[in-house]
Amino acid sequence: MKDMEHVVVEKLGPVLSLTLNRPESLNAFSPEMILGLKDAIRNAGTDEDVQVIVLSGAGRAFSAGGDVKGMGQARGIEVYEHIGKLNELILLIKETEKPIIAAVHGFAAGAGANLAFACDLIVAAENSKFALSFSQVGLISDGGGSYLLPQLVGPHLAKQFFFTAEPIPAERLYQLGAINFLYPLESLQEETMKFALTLAHGPGRAFGKQKKLVDLSFTSSLEEVLEQERLLQTLMVETEDHQEGISAFKEKRKPAFKGK
């Protein structure tokens, strides 16, 4: 376990656990937290021992997003620079060719909710809530929410959630398909790790490329995605995991993928 500034980094076999660690402020973002997440995710991207990343929060909540205590005091240029660093984190999550799971409990508010939406999969506690609370303080969404949320729930609901800033129960987002799994709070950590380990023992390179293709589909034409599938499949058929999958199928056994 490595306790970085405001982020606890722990390797659990092939799973890298990243815990937002400012529980006294409901894990509101700090420059150190954003930098710690970026460093850990960037390192995980090139670490062959890490197959899956799990992002969670310490204490009573996943993340309250922006630090309210500092609001109203920052100058425009400071906000511009802070959001630039947050943008780098969101892009890094999307660019990293490994599954990244958000495990959400308590509240995920503002940019904290958008951080979860940027992840590839969301596992949430049944009593958790998401709040796009920007309009309550006269702001717009940052952290990519204006792009991410409409993709998950459609433009009309996204506008409603942004305009009203009302907390959204995890159950509703689950019904809308924005959350993958719901569990009782007491079993959230165990079930998330069980799911992460299942993915970690899958064909890691294929997962990474599939992640890129799905995200690409929102900004590309069918022709472009078809060509990317064609090019990437040409690479995939020569991977060790593909050969192992074929052998396992013929031998009627479970494949032992290595992410290679």
N, C-alpha and C positions, 0 to 999 in steps of 0.2 A: 504494500500500500504506500502511495506517495501523496502527501498532503501538500498540494500546491496552494498558492494564495487564493482562497475562496473556492477551490475545486479539489475534491478528493479523488485521486486516480488509483484504481485498484485493478490488477489483472486477476481474473478468476478463470484460469485455464485459457480457452480461446476467446473468452469474453472480456472486453475492457469496460469496467464500470466507472462512469464519471458522475460524481455527485456534487451538485451545486451546494456550497457550504457557507451560506450566510443566514442561518436559521433565525437569527435575531431580527432580521429585516425581511423575512419570508423569501430569502434567496433573490432579493432584488439585484439587478445587474450592477456590477462594478467594473471598472477598467481591468482590474486584476482577474476577475472571473472570466471576462470575455477573452482575455489573452491566454489564460490557463486552458480554457476549452479549445481555443485555436491550436495551441501547442500540442495538446494531448491528441486531438483528432488528426492533426497533420502527421504526428509521429505514428499513430495507429495505422494511417493509410499505407505506410511503407513497412510495417511490422508484420512479417509473415505469420507470426504466432497469434496475432489478433484477427479474428474472423468476423466478430460482431461487436458493436458498441452500444452500450445502454446508458442513457442519460436520465438522471433522476434528481430529486431535491431532498435535502436534509430537513428535519423538523416537521413543521405542520403543513408545508405547501411545496409544490413543485417550484414555482417562481412567481413573484409579484411583478416581474418585468422591470420597468424603469424605477429608479429609486426616487420615491415621492419627496423625500427630504431635500433633495437637491433641485427639485423642479422650481421654476420661477426665478432661479438665481443664475443659471447658466446663460451665457451670451450665445448668440446665433452661431458664431464660429466654433464654439466649444461643442454645441449640439451637432453641428455638421461633422466635426471630427469624430465624435462619439458614435454617431450612426454609421459613419464610414467603417469603423472597426466592427460594429455589429453586422454590417452588410458582409464583410469579409468572412465572418463566422458562418452566416447563413449560406453563402456560396460554397464554403468549404464543406459543410454538411452535405450539400447537393453533389459536390464534385467527388467526394470520397467514395470509392467503388467498393464499399462494404455496407451491409445493412446497419442502420442506426435506429434504435428503438427509444422512444420517449416513454418513460414510466411515470405517469402523472397521478399525484394524490393531492388532496386539499384543493388549492386554487392554482390555476395557471392563468395569469392576468396580463393584459397588454402584450408587450413584446415577449413575455414569458409564454403566453399562449402561442404566439407566432413561432417561437423557438421549437415548441412541440410539433406544430404543424409542418415545420421544415423537415422534421425527421421522416424516415421512410415508413415507419409504423408507430402506432400509439397504443399502448396498453394503459388502461386507466382504472382507478378505484371507482366503485359504483357511486360513491357519494361525492366525487370530485366535481368541480365546476370550472368552466372556462369563461373568461370575461374579456371582451374587446373594449376596454374601458377608456380608450383615448378621448372620446367625445366628452366625457365627464370633466375633463380638464382642458377642453377646447383645442385638442390636438387631432391629428390624423394618425393612422396606423403607421408604425415603422417595424423594422424586422421582417419585412417581406409579406406582411399580412394581406396587403392589397392585391398581391399576386396569388398567394397560397390559398387563402380562404375561399375565394370564388371558385377555384379549381375543385375544392372539396365539397362545397355545398351549393354552388351556383351563385350568380350575381345578385339575385333578389334577396336571398337569405343573407348573403354576406353584407349587403347594404343595411339590412335590418339589424343585424348583430352589431355592426359598426355604429349605426345611428343611435340605437337605444342603449347600448352598453350594458344591457341586462345580462346577468350571469346565465350561462347556458349549461344546464345539467349534462353531465357526461352521457347519460342515457340517451338524450336527444341526439347528440353528435354520433353516438353509436348507431342509432337508428338511421341516421343520414349517411352512414358509411364513412364518416371522418375519423372514427375510432375503431381499431381492429378488435380489441378484446376488452371486456369489463369484468372485474373481479372484486370481491369484498376486499376492503382495505387490508385486513389482516393477512390475506394471501397474495396481495399484489406483488410483493418482492419475489416470493417463491415462484409464482406462475410466470412472471416476466423472465426470470432466470431460466426456467425450464424451456420456455419458448426460444430464448436467445441461444441456448445450448443446442436445441434442435436445428436452428439455422446455422450455427457454427460448424455443425457436422455435415452440412450440405455442400454443394459445389460452389465454393466461394467466388471463383472467377466468373462463373455464369451468373450468380446473383449480382455481382458488381456491374456487369455489362447490361443485365436486364433492368437494373435500377436506372442506368443512364438512358436506356431506350424508352422506358415509360415516361421519364421526365421530359425527354426530347419530344415525345408525341404531342405535348401541349403547345409547342412552338414551331412544329414542322409539318410539312405536307405528308400525305400518305406515301408519295413517291420517295421522299427523303428517308422516311422511316424504313420503307421496304429495302432501300439500298443499304442503309446502315445494318439492318438485319442480315442481309446477304454478306456484307463484308465481315461482320463480327462472327457469324456462324462459320465462316471459312476458318477463322482462328480457333473457335471453340472445338471443332471436330478434331483438332490436333492436341488438345489438352489431356493431361493424365486423368483428370476427373471424367472426361467423356469415355475414355477407354475403360476405366474402372466401372462406370455405369453400364456399359455394354456387357462387360464380363459378368457383372453381378446379375444382370437381367438373364443372361444365358444360363448362369449357374443357379438361378432361382434363390438368390441370397440378397441381403441388404448391402448396398454399396458402401464402401469405406472411402468416402471422398477426403481429399487432402487440401482442397482449395488451390490446386495447381493444374 
